[in-house]
Amino acid sequence: MKPSAVKQSLQHLVTRKRPVFIWGPVGAGKSDVVASVAKELGLELRDVRLNLMDPVDLKGFPVVRGTGKTQTMAFVPPDFLPTKGKGILFLDEMNSAPQSVQAAAYQLILNRKLGDYEMPDGWAVIAAGNRASDRSVVNAQPAALANRFVHIDFEVDVDDWFTWATQNGVSDITRAFIKFRSNLLHSFDPATNPRAFPSPRSWVFVDDVLQSGLAADTEFELIKGTVGEGAAAEYIAFAKMARDLPTAEEILANPTKTPVPAAPATMYAISTMLDKKATTATLATLLTYMGRLPVEFQVLFMRSAGMANRDLLKTKEFVTWMTANQDVVI
């Protein structure tokens, strides 16, 4: 299930307090989707890592109540368990926890209780973990625990990532590169178990390196150490090419005569570079320039520009272009 569908499913299940387990590859963005759901629903998010706990950590600290023969022992629940309000209790990397710790969570997940503790009505439980096939540190999920969850398989999707990246400040160059080399958004070979490999998470790290202004050799080494040597070499070459393209200012000043790129890679770069420059005042000028490129790159530009600035959807230029190209816009 692609991230946008996972998000929609979580919104439905959280409001019904159905426990959910999200299975997915390393670095795919599972926790980002959970955080996005919490933010959009106005819920608190508590991130709890059971793999760092012992079974007794869930039950709480024992205290003695009463005196003499009336003494009893009770447990003070840990402070990460909510006592009021509304939110999501996110048990990330749950299947990395020992089975004994997973078993200690049975009652919490199904019955929303843990000994004397009761979860407030406004809270829901979401858990997540990597798959054994990803060469991650995972432990088998007990059947009794698995049966308490709605299970969702999380899949990496380029279009969903591009939407997220456009809305979260990822640079034009990185977004364009992933559009051009979509198979490198997530590329992991469990047979070789590389130290560094491309993933949605690692590309965000790469983008930070790119924008840090480091020396070229240092930049390459850090990117290689983040996504691997092959992907790093392609990315650096793409970034160098993109930096040599006409600037948005040059295009806006002379949209009919500023050179247009000829190679597909450069067309991806220029289409993505311009999307955040599109405003209600500049859209007509940018469309004059983009109209000199093949229509598939116009589609890329218009879609991402519309995502970046929703006001464009109401403009005469946007509506006219959409009407003229409705046969190629899916």
Buried (B, 14 or more C-beta within 10 A) or exposed (E): BBBBBBBEBBEEBBEEEBBBBBBBBBBBBBBBBBBBBBEEBEBBBBBBBBBEBEBEBBBBEEEEEEEEEEEEEBBEBBEEBBEEEBBBBBBBBBBBBBBEBBBBBBBBBBEBEBEEBBBEEEBBBBBBBBBEEBBBEBBEBBEEBEEBBBEBEBBBBBEBBBBBBBEEEBBBBBBBBBBBBBEBBBBBEEEEEBEBBBBBBBBBBBBBBBEEEBEEEEBBBBBBBBBBBBBBEBBBEBBEBBEEBBEBEBBBEEBEEBEBBEEEBBBBBBBBBBBBBBBBEBBBBBBBBBEEBEBEBBBBBBBBBBBBBEEBEEBEBBEEBEEEEEEEBE
